[in-house]
Amino acid sequence: MDGRGAVRRRPVISTSDSLVSTEVDSGGLSLIRSTLGGKVYAVADSSPGRTIYRITAGGTNDLSNGVPTRKLDGSLRPQSAETEALLIIAGGGKVQKIDLTAGGTPTSRLGGTPPVASHIIANDARVLANDMTTDRTKVRFSEKSLGTASYSGHETWNFGGTGTSGFFSAESRPDPVEALGETTNEVFVFGSTNVEVHRADNQSITRAYAVGATREYGCSAPYSPVKVDQAYGWIDHLRRIVVSDGRTFEVISKEIQPVLDDMDTVSDAFGYRVHQGTIDCLVWCFPTDGRTFAYQRGAGWSTWMGWDEAANNWSRFKVNCHHHAPTTDENLVGTTDGFVGKLVMGGAEDLGVQVPASVETGFLDRGSDNLKQCKSIRVTLQRGTTSTAEVCHVRYKDKPGEWSEPLPVRLGVAGDTDPVVVFYSLGTYRRRAWKFEFSAAQDLVLASVTEQFEVLGQ
């Protein structure tokens, strides 16, 4: 829904003027990151030894140049953190760095023996990572480094005492650390059955971090946490999607909970936030299941799918990684087939492939179990100024099963930007569900649908 309450097609994948429009990697992309300085990097989805690319409008630069230690180690979904001097990437193996002070092109292993990690964050002038080998309840942190002149502190990883790098344990329950997140001066530590919030403790001479809160909400999908300002949304250990600042919790998945419960696999789910104008969505993709769900506060849940032109059927939405570019305010994405682009509202194609759309209601009884006579429905839309063929249909059903034959919504002639179509005498029902289908090659907005009905006797 847009800011006026009208229903629109989901954001589509478009090319970006600042990035190359040709294929970057045929194996797909699993990370895209735009730095505060405006440089864009991407990581290939193939493993082991995943290539790291620098992406510009003029082309793609392979930063590994065939050298194994210049590729990302590990086989897990890459996670990144940025400091003033470095872009640091973890992917389930040895941690990689890109030196932003040297033009942002060298890539090499992060020094100082950091842990083998799946997650990496920056907080309180330090770099923090989970430890996947020695003790999975530990979160290790580097020494501090500030500025662009030196990053030696971020390559100091010891188990030392006061004033050095070290670790803290997420030990309220002996379950492994599944994911890390940060908000300002706090660190979120997601365990398999609980979440702990730690804060930097710069007043103490014996510890660098102190526990601020612990709650009984675990994490069943390590890449599902999505930062929501000062909070996070993620899939908890009961397969619910929750939003929390670490103290209060809100379960937002009630409407789609039966779907989540029926999935064979949720552990590979990953999440991101799409913010553009009046649109603010929390998005979770379930690669094994093939569906992507988006949550919009005040509008509820929607399903984001792609389209397979060869099969003439739905397919997985091919966004495989996302990052909001701070310098251009673009929602940058990398796709499963290896392209980069951005999400935009108002389009009708994903990089040249059509994006059909549909809107369904549940079974509506209009407040009565009596028969109702549908005298008419009034469909109000908005579209572009060009002439168009029939591109919208209305269907309905009065019980579970197949939908009715489609009723064509004709959108008028060129210049008719606000068509209103009325259908009369659509039978009787006790409960009826409605479906509106869009397949226009231009932006189409469902402004409103109203029904005139009469409640009959028993």
C-alpha positions as CSV (number, residue, x, y, z in Angstrom):
1,M,0.0,0.0,0.0
2,D,1.2,3.5,-0.7
3,G,0.8,6.5,1.5
4,R,-2.8,7.1,0.3
5,G,-3.9,3.5,1.1
6,A,-4.0,2.4,-2.6
7,V,-2.7,-1.0,-3.6
8,R,0.3,-1.1,-5.9
9,R,2.5,-3.6,-7.5
10,R,5.6,-4.6,-5.4
11,P,8.9,-2.8,-6.1
12,V,10.5,-4.0,-9.3
13,I,14.2,-4.6,-10.1
14,S,15.6,-1.9,-12.3
15,T,19.1,-1.1,-13.5
16,S,21.0,1.7,-11.7
17,D,22.7,4.5,-13.5
18,S,25.7,4.1,-11.1
19,L,26.2,0.3,-11.7
20,V,26.9,-1.9,-14.7
21,S,23.8,-3.4,-16.3
22,T,25.4,-6.6,-17.6
23,E,25.9,-9.8,-15.8
24,V,28.4,-9.7,-12.9
25,D,28.7,-13.4,-12.0
26,S,26.7,-16.3,-13.7
27,G,26.6,-18.1,-10.3
28,G,24.6,-15.4,-8.7
29,L,25.4,-12.8,-6.0
30,S,25.1,-13.3,-2.2
31,L,26.2,-9.9,-0.9
32,I,26.0,-6.4,-2.2
33,R,27.4,-3.5,-0.1
34,S,27.7,0.3,-0.8
35,T,30.2,2.0,1.5
36,L,29.8,5.4,3.1
37,G,32.2,6.7,0.4
38,G,29.9,5.4,-2.4
39,K,31.9,2.4,-3.5
40,V,29.9,-0.7,-4.3
41,Y,31.1,-4.3,-3.8
42,A,29.5,-7.7,-4.4
43,V,30.4,-11.3,-3.5
44,A,29.7,-14.3,-5.8
45,D,27.3,-16.9,-4.5
46,S,29.5,-19.9,-5.6
47,S,31.8,-21.5,-3.1
48,P,34.5,-22.3,-2.0
49,G,36.7,-19.3,-2.7
50,R,34.1,-16.7,-3.6
51,T,35.1,-13.9,-5.8
52,I,34.7,-10.3,-4.5
53,Y,33.9,-7.7,-7.1
54,R,34.1,-3.9,-7.2
55,I,31.0,-2.6,-9.2
56,T,30.9,0.7,-11.1
57,A,28.9,2.1,-14.0
58,G,31.7,1.3,-16.3
59,G,32.1,-2.3,-15.5
60,T,33.1,-5.0,-13.0
61,N,36.5,-5.4,-11.4
62,D,37.5,-8.9,-10.0
63,L,39.4,-8.0,-6.9
64,S,40.8,-11.6,-6.4
65,N,42.6,-11.7,-9.7
66,G,42.8,-15.5,-9.3
67,V,44.6,-15.4,-5.9
68,P,42.9,-17.8,-3.4
69,T,43.6,-15.6,-0.3
70,R,41.9,-12.6,-2.1
71,K,38.6,-14.5,-2.3
72,L,36.1,-14.9,0.5
73,D,36.6,-18.1,2.5
74,G,33.8,-20.3,3.7
75,S,30.4,-21.3,2.2
76,L,27.9,-19.4,4.4
77,R,25.9,-16.3,3.4
78,P,28.4,-13.3,3.6
79,Q,27.9,-10.7,6.2
80,S,29.8,-7.3,6.2
81,A,30.7,-4.5,8.5
82,E,32.2,-1.1,7.7
83,T,34.7,1.0,9.7
84,E,36.3,4.3,8.6
85,A,39.2,2.3,7.1
86,L,37.9,-1.1,6.2
87,L,35.1,-3.1,4.7
88,I,35.2,-6.5,6.5
89,I,33.4,-9.6,5.3
90,A,32.7,-12.9,7.0
91,G,31.2,-16.0,5.4
92,G,31.8,-19.0,7.6
93,G,35.6,-19.1,7.1
94,K,38.6,-16.8,7.4
95,V,37.5,-13.1,7.6
96,Q,38.3,-10.9,4.6
97,K,39.1,-7.2,4.5
98,I,39.0,-4.5,1.8
99,D,41.3,-1.5,2.6
100,L,39.2,1.6,1.9
101,T,42.1,3.9,2.7
102,A,44.0,2.5,-0.3
103,G,41.4,3.2,-2.9
104,G,39.1,0.4,-1.9
105,T,40.5,-2.3,-4.2
106,P,43.0,-4.5,-2.3
107,T,41.4,-7.5,-0.6
108,S,43.2,-9.8,1.8
109,R,42.6,-11.8,5.0
110,L,42.0,-9.7,8.1
111,G,45.1,-9.9,10.3
112,G,45.5,-10.7,13.9
113,T,43.9,-14.2,13.9
114,P,40.2,-13.2,14.2
115,P,37.9,-16.2,14.7
116,V,36.3,-18.3,12.0
117,A,33.0,-16.4,11.8
118,S,29.6,-16.3,10.2
119,H,28.7,-12.8,11.4
120,I,30.7,-9.6,11.8
121,I,29.7,-6.2,13.1
122,A,31.3,-2.9,14.1
123,N,30.5,-1.4,17.5
124,D,32.1,1.0,19.9
125,A,35.2,1.5,17.6
126,R,35.7,-2.3,17.6
127,V,35.0,-5.2,15.3
128,L,33.1,-8.1,16.8
129,A,32.6,-11.7,15.5
130,N,31.1,-14.9,16.6
131,D,33.5,-17.9,17.1
132,M,32.4,-21.0,15.1
133,T,35.2,-23.3,16.3
134,T,36.6,-22.9,19.8
135,D,33.5,-21.9,21.8
136,R,30.3,-21.1,20.0
137,T,28.9,-19.2,23.1
138,K,31.7,-16.6,22.8
139,V,31.6,-13.3,21.0
140,R,35.1,-12.0,20.3
141,F,36.1,-8.4,19.8
142,S,39.1,-6.6,18.5
143,E,41.0,-3.7,19.9
144,K,39.7,-0.2,19.2
145,S,40.7,1.8,16.1
146,L,39.5,5.3,15.1
147,G,40.0,7.3,11.9
148,T,41.4,6.3,8.5
149,A,45.1,6.6,9.3
150,S,45.4,3.3,11.0
151,Y,43.3,0.1,11.5
152,S,45.8,-1.9,13.5
153,G,43.4,-2.2,16.4
154,H,41.0,-4.1,14.2
155,E,43.7,-6.6,13.4
156,T,44.4,-7.2,17.1
157,W,42.5,-10.2,18.3
158,N,43.6,-11.6,21.7
159,F,42.0,-13.2,24.7
160,G,43.8,-10.6,26.9
161,G,42.8,-8.5,29.8
162,T,41.9,-4.9,30.4
163,G,42.5,-2.5,27.6
164,T,43.0,-5.1,24.9
165,S,40.8,-7.1,22.7
166,G,39.0,-10.1,24.3
167,F,35.6,-11.8,24.4
168,F,32.4,-12.0,26.3
169,S,30.2,-15.1,26.6
170,A,26.5,-15.2,25.9
171,E,26.0,-17.6,28.7
172,S,22.5,-17.1,30.1
173,R,21.9,-20.4,28.4
174,P,24.6,-22.7,26.9
175,D,23.3,-22.5,23.3
176,P,25.4,-21.4,20.3
177,V,25.5,-17.9,19.0
178,E,23.6,-18.0,15.8
179,A,23.8,-14.3,14.7
180,L,25.0,-10.8,15.7
181,G,23.5,-7.4,15.3
182,E,24.2,-3.9,16.5
183,T,22.3,-0.7,17.2
184,T,24.2,2.4,18.2
185,N,25.9,1.3,21.4
186,E,24.4,-2.1,21.9
187,V,25.1,-5.6,20.5
188,F,22.4,-8.1,19.8
189,V,23.5,-11.7,20.4
190,F,21.0,-14.1,18.9
191,G,21.2,-17.6,20.4
192,S,19.3,-20.6,19.3
193,T,16.8,-20.3,22.2
194,N,17.3,-16.8,23.6
195,V,18.6,-13.3,22.7
196,E,21.0,-11.2,24.8
197,V,21.6,-7.5,24.5
198,H,25.1,-6.3,25.5
199,R,26.2,-2.7,25.8
200,A,29.6,-1.2,25.6
201,D,30.9,-0.5,29.2
202,N,33.5,2.2,28.9
203,Q,33.3,3.0,32.6
204,S,34.5,-0.4,33.7
205,I,38.2,-1.3,34.0
206,T,37.5,-5.0,34.0
207,R,35.1,-5.5,31.1
208,A,34.4,-4.1,27.7
209,Y,30.7,-5.2,27.4
210,A,28.0,-5.8,30.0
211,V,24.6,-7.6,29.6
212,G,21.7,-5.3,29.3
213,A,18.9,-7.7,28.8
214,T,18.1,-11.4,28.1
215,R,14.9,-12.7,26.7
216,E,13.4,-16.1,25.7
217,Y,13.3,-15.5,22.0
218,G,15.8,-17.5,20.1
219,C,16.8,-17.5,16.4
220,S,16.0,-20.3,14.0
221,A,17.3,-18.6,10.9
222,P,20.8,-17.0,11.4
223,Y,20.4,-14.6,8.4
224,S,16.8,-13.5,9.2
225,P,17.6,-10.6,11.6
226,V,16.7,-7.2,10.0
227,K,17.6,-3.9,11.6
228,V,14.6,-1.7,12.2
229,D,16.0,1.5,13.5
230,Q,16.8,0.7,17.2
231,A,15.3,-2.7,17.0
232,Y,15.5,-6.0,15.0
233,G,13.0,-8.3,13.3
234,W,13.8,-12.0,13.0
235,I,12.5,-15.5,12.9
236,D,12.5,-16.9,16.5
237,H,12.9,-20.4,17.7
238,L,9.2,-21.0,17.4
239,R,9.2,-19.9,13.8
240,R,7.4,-16.7,14.7
241,I,8.6,-13.4,13.2
242,V,9.2,-11.0,16.0
243,V,10.3,-7.3,16.3
244,S,12.1,-6.3,19.4
245,D,14.4,-3.7,20.9
246,G,15.7,-6.4,23.3
247,R,13.2,-5.5,26.0
248,T,9.7,-5.5,24.5
249,F,8.6,-8.0,21.8
250,E,5.9,-7.9,19.2
251,V,4.9,-11.0,17.2
252,I,4.0,-9.9,13.7
253,S,3.6,-13.2,11.8
254,K,0.1,-14.2,13.0
255,E,-1.5,-14.0,9.5
256,I,1.2,-16.1,7.8
257,Q,2.0,-18.4,10.8
258,P,0.4,-21.5,9.3
259,V,2.5,-21.1,6.2
260,L,5.7,-20.8,8.2
261,D,4.8,-23.8,10.3
262,D,4.2,-25.9,7.2
263,M,7.6,-25.1,5.6
264,D,10.2,-27.9,5.5
265,T,13.0,-25.4,6.0
266,V,13.2,-21.9,7.4
267,S,16.9,-21.9,8.5
268,D,18.2,-20.5,5.2
269,A,15.8,-17.5,5.3
270,F,17.4,-14.1,5.0
271,G,15.9,-10.7,5.6
272,Y,16.2,-7.0,4.5
273,R,14.4,-3.7,4.8
274,V,13.1,-1.8,1.8
275,H,12.5,1.9,2.5
276,Q,11.5,4.2,-0.3
277,G,9.3,7.2,0.0
278,T,6.1,6.1,1.8
279,I,7.0,2.4,1.4
280,D,8.7,0.8,4.4
281,C,8.7,-3.0,4.3
282,L,10.5,-5.8,6.2
283,V,11.2,-8.6,3.8
284,W,12.1,-12.2,4.4
285,C,13.1,-14.6,1.6
286,F,12.8,-18.4,2.1
287,P,15.0,-19.9,-0.7
288,T,14.1,-23.5,-0.1
289,D,10.4,-22.8,-0.1
290,G,10.8,-20.3,-3.0
291,R,8.6,-17.6,-1.5
292,T,9.4,-14.1,-0.2
293,F,7.1,-12.4,2.3
294,A,7.0,-8.6,2.9
295,Y,5.5,-7.0,6.0
296,Q,4.2,-3.4,5.9
297,R,3.0,-1.9,9.2
298,G,-0.7,-0.9,8.7
299,A,-1.1,-3.0,5.6
300,G,0.0,-6.5,6.7
301,W,1.7,-9.2,4.7
302,S,2.2,-9.7,1.0
303,T,4.0,-12.3,-1.1
304,W,6.7,-11.1,-3.5
305,M,7.2,-13.5,-6.4
306,G,9.1,-13.4,-9.7
307,W,7.9,-14.7,-13.1
308,D,9.3,-17.5,-15.2
309,E,8.5,-16.6,-18.8
310,A,9.5,-20.0,-20.2
311,A,7.3,-21.9,-17.8
312,N,4.6,-19.2,-17.8
313,N,4.3,-19.5,-14.1
314,W,5.4,-17.9,-10.8
315,S,9.0,-18.3,-9.6
316,R,11.1,-17.1,-6.7
317,F,11.7,-13.4,-6.5
318,K,15.3,-13.3,-7.6
319,V,16.7,-10.8,-5.2
320,N,19.4,-12.7,-3.3
321,C,21.0,-9.8,-1.4
322,H,20.1,-6.2,-0.6
323,H,21.7,-3.1,0.8
324,H,20.5,0.5,1.2
325,A,23.1,2.8,-0.4
326,P,23.7,5.7,2.0
327,T,25.1,8.1,-0.7
328,T,22.4,7.5,-3.4
329,D,19.4,6.5,-1.3
330,E,19.0,3.4,-3.5
331,N,17.8,0.0,-2.5
332,L,20.6,-1.9,-4.2
333,V,20.2,-5.7,-4.9
334,G,22.1,-8.6,-6.3
335,T,20.1,-11.4,-8.1
336,T,20.2,-15.1,-8.2
337,D,21.4,-14.9,-11.8
338,G,24.2,-12.5,-11.1
339,F,23.0,-9.1,-12.0
340,V,23.0,-5.9,-9.8
341,G,20.3,-3.3,-9.8
342,K,17.9,-1.4,-7.5
343,L,14.3,-1.7,-6.3
344,V,12.0,1.0,-7.6
345,M,8.2,1.6,-7.3
346,G,6.1,2.3,-10.3
347,G,7.6,-0.2,-12.7
348,A,6.1,-3.3,-14.3
349,E,9.2,-5.4,-15.1
350,D,12.1,-7.1,-13.3
351,L,15.1,-6.3,-15.6
352,G,12.9,-6.9,-18.7
353,V,10.7,-9.7,-17.3
354,Q,7.0,-8.9,-16.6
355,V,5.7,-8.7,-13.1
356,P,2.1,-9.8,-12.8
357,A,0.3,-9.0,-9.6
358,S,-2.8,-10.0,-7.7
359,V,-4.7,-9.0,-4.6
360,E,-7.0,-11.4,-2.7
361,T,-9.4,-11.0,0.1
362,G,-10.5,-13.6,2.6
363,F,-14.1,-14.8,2.7
364,L,-16.2,-11.8,3.6
365,D,-19.6,-12.2,5.2
366,R,-20.5,-8.5,5.5
367,G,-21.4,-9.0,9.2
368,S,-24.2,-11.5,8.6
369,D,-24.7,-15.2,7.9
370,N,-27.7,-14.4,5.7
371,L,-27.6,-14.6,2.0
372,K,-26.4,-11.4,0.3
373,Q,-27.2,-10.2,-3.2
374,C,-24.3,-8.5,-4.9
375,K,-25.9,-5.7,-6.8
376,S,-22.6,-4.2,-8.1
377,I,-18.9,-3.7,-7.5
378,R,-17.1,-0.5,-8.4
379,V,-13.4,-0.8,-9.3
380,T,-11.4,2.5,-9.3
381,L,-7.9,2.4,-10.8
382,Q,-5.1,4.7,-11.9
383,R,-2.8,4.1,-14.8
384,G,-0.4,5.8,-17.3
385,T,-1.5,8.0,-20.2
386,T,-0.8,5.6,-23.1
387,S,-3.5,3.5,-24.7
388,T,-3.7,-0.1,-23.3
389,A,-5.4,-3.3,-23.9
390,E,-7.4,-5.2,-21.3
391,V,-4.9,-5.8,-18.4
392,C,-7.0,-6.2,-15.2
393,H,-9.4,-9.0,-14.2
394,V,-11.8,-9.6,-11.3
395,R,-12.6,-13.1,-10.0
396,Y,-14.6,-14.3,-7.0
397,K,-15.5,-17.6,-5.2
398,D,-18.0,-18.5,-2.5
399,K,-16.3,-21.5,-1.1
400,P,-12.8,-23.0,-1.2
401,G,-11.7,-24.2,-4.6
402,E,-11.4,-22.7,-8.1
403,W,-12.1,-19.0,-8.8
404,S,-14.8,-17.8,-11.1
405,E,-14.1,-17.1,-14.7
406,P,-12.3,-13.7,-15.0
407,L,-14.3,-10.5,-15.5
408,P,-12.3,-8.2,-17.8
409,V,-11.7,-4.6,-16.5
410,R,-11.2,-2.5,-19.6
411,L,-9.1,0.6,-19.0
412,G,-10.3,3.0,-21.6
413,V,-8.4,5.0,-24.2
414,A,-5.2,7.0,-24.1
415,G,-5.5,9.8,-21.5
416,D,-8.0,8.0,-19.4
417,T,-5.8,7.8,-16.4
418,D,-8.5,7.2,-13.7
419,P,-10.8,4.5,-15.1
420,V,-13.8,3.4,-13.1
421,V,-15.4,0.1,-14.0
422,V,-18.8,-1.1,-12.6
423,F,-20.0,-4.8,-12.7
424,Y,-23.7,-5.4,-12.0
425,S,-25.6,-8.4,-10.6
426,L,-23.0,-10.8,-9.5
427,G,-25.3,-13.3,-7.8
428,T,-25.9,-14.2,-4.2
429,Y,-23.5,-15.5,-1.5
430,R,-23.2,-16.0,2.2
431,R,-19.4,-15.5,2.2
432,R,-17.4,-14.4,-0.8
433,A,-13.7,-13.9,-1.6
434,W,-12.5,-11.5,-4.3
435,K,-9.4,-11.5,-6.4
436,F,-8.0,-8.7,-8.6
437,E,-5.3,-9.5,-11.1
438,F,-2.9,-7.0,-12.8
439,S,-0.7,-7.8,-15.7
440,A,-0.2,-4.4,-17.3
441,A,3.0,-3.3,-19.0
442,Q,2.7,0.0,-17.2
443,D,2.2,1.0,-13.6
444,L,-1.3,0.2,-12.4
445,V,-2.8,1.3,-9.0
446,L,-5.9,-0.2,-7.4
447,A,-7.3,2.9,-5.8
448,S,-10.5,1.3,-4.3
449,V,-13.1,-1.4,-4.7
450,T,-16.6,-1.0,-3.2
451,E,-19.5,-3.3,-3.3
452,Q,-23.2,-2.5,-3.2
453,F,-25.1,-5.4,-1.7
454,E,-28.4,-6.3,0.0
455,V,-28.8,-8.7,2.9
456,L,-31.6,-11.1,2.1
457,G,-33.6,-13.5,4.4
458,Q,-32.4,-16.8,5.7
